[in-house]
Amino acid sequence: MENEKTAQSDDYATGRLEGEEIAKGQFIYFLLGLLWGIIGVIIAIAYLPKPKKSFLVGKSASYILGFTEGFQKQSKSKNIIYSIIGCVIWFAVLIPILQRMSFS
């Protein structure tokens, strides 16, 4: 019983680490921030990425849980950062345009 819990704990930890390592941000979130500004950031915050099923085939339930949690945490964080970068660029372009329009 003790060994089984240890094995599940190890599977979970291994899965979480591997999920975090594999996680990538998606370029689409940069574009969302760039084209939609703060709405793009809100979308990145609201959406929870899901790992490809091929990463999870043949793995234990503990591994899958750990992998999914690690992957989602890291992917979401990267997606939010990408969208914020796009949003900052959006504001950097928008503010000078609005200033020119108000002085014309």
C-alpha positions as CSV (number, residue, x, y, z in Angstrom):
1,M,0.0,0.0,0.0
2,E,2.8,2.4,0.9
3,N,4.8,1.5,-2.2
4,E,1.7,2.1,-4.3
5,K,1.2,5.6,-3.0
6,T,4.9,6.3,-3.5
7,A,4.7,5.1,-7.1
8,Q,1.6,7.2,-7.7
9,S,3.3,10.2,-6.2
10,D,6.4,9.6,-8.3
11,D,4.3,9.2,-11.5
12,Y,2.5,12.5,-10.7
13,A,5.7,14.4,-10.1
14,T,7.3,13.0,-13.2
15,G,4.2,13.8,-15.3
16,R,4.1,17.3,-13.9
17,L,7.7,18.0,-14.7
18,E,7.4,16.6,-18.2
19,G,4.3,18.6,-18.8
20,E,6.0,21.8,-17.8
21,E,9.0,21.0,-20.0
22,I,6.9,20.3,-23.1
23,A,4.5,23.3,-22.6
24,K,4.8,26.0,-25.2
25,G,3.1,29.3,-25.7
26,Q,1.2,29.7,-28.9
27,F,1.9,32.6,-31.3
28,I,-1.9,33.1,-31.8
29,Y,-2.0,34.7,-28.4
30,F,0.5,37.3,-29.4
31,L,-1.7,38.1,-32.4
32,L,-4.8,38.3,-30.2
33,G,-3.1,40.8,-28.0
34,L,-1.7,42.7,-31.0
35,L,-5.0,42.9,-32.9
36,W,-7.5,43.0,-30.0
37,G,-5.5,44.6,-27.2
38,I,-6.8,43.9,-23.8
39,I,-9.5,41.6,-25.1
40,G,-6.8,39.3,-26.4
41,V,-5.2,39.2,-22.9
42,I,-8.6,38.4,-21.4
43,I,-9.0,35.5,-23.8
44,A,-5.5,34.2,-22.9
45,I,-6.5,34.3,-19.2
46,A,-9.8,32.6,-19.7
47,Y,-8.7,29.8,-22.0
48,L,-7.2,26.6,-20.5
49,P,-4.9,24.8,-23.0
50,K,-5.0,21.1,-23.3
51,P,-2.1,18.8,-24.1
52,K,-2.1,16.5,-27.1
53,K,-3.5,13.1,-26.3
54,S,-0.5,11.5,-27.9
55,F,1.6,12.6,-24.9
56,L,-0.7,10.7,-22.5
57,V,-1.2,7.3,-24.3
58,G,-0.3,4.4,-22.1
59,K,0.5,6.5,-19.0
60,S,-0.9,6.0,-15.5
61,A,-3.8,8.2,-14.2
62,S,-1.4,9.9,-11.7
63,Y,1.1,10.7,-14.5
64,I,-1.7,12.0,-16.7
65,L,-3.0,14.3,-13.9
66,G,0.5,15.6,-13.2
67,F,1.3,16.1,-16.9
68,T,-2.0,17.9,-17.6
69,E,-1.6,20.2,-14.6
70,G,2.0,21.1,-15.4
71,F,1.3,21.5,-19.1
72,Q,-1.7,23.8,-18.5
73,K,0.0,25.9,-15.9
74,Q,3.1,26.6,-18.1
75,S,1.2,26.9,-21.4
76,K,-1.3,29.3,-19.9
77,S,1.4,31.4,-18.4
78,K,3.3,31.7,-21.7
79,N,0.1,32.4,-23.6
80,I,-0.7,35.3,-21.2
81,I,2.8,36.7,-21.6
82,Y,2.6,36.5,-25.4
83,S,-0.8,38.3,-25.4
84,I,0.5,41.0,-23.0
85,I,3.5,41.6,-25.3
86,G,1.0,41.9,-28.3
87,C,-1.2,44.3,-26.2
88,V,1.7,46.5,-25.3
89,I,2.7,46.8,-28.9
90,W,-1.0,47.6,-29.8
91,F,-1.0,50.4,-27.2
92,A,2.4,51.7,-28.3
93,V,1.0,52.1,-31.9
94,L,-2.5,53.3,-30.9
95,I,-1.5,56.1,-28.5
96,P,0.6,58.1,-31.0
97,I,-2.2,57.7,-33.6
98,L,-4.8,59.0,-31.1
99,Q,-2.5,61.9,-30.1
100,R,-2.0,62.9,-33.7
101,M,-5.8,62.8,-34.3
102,S,-6.5,65.0,-31.3
103,F,-4.0,67.7,-32.3
104,S,-5.2,67.8,-35.9
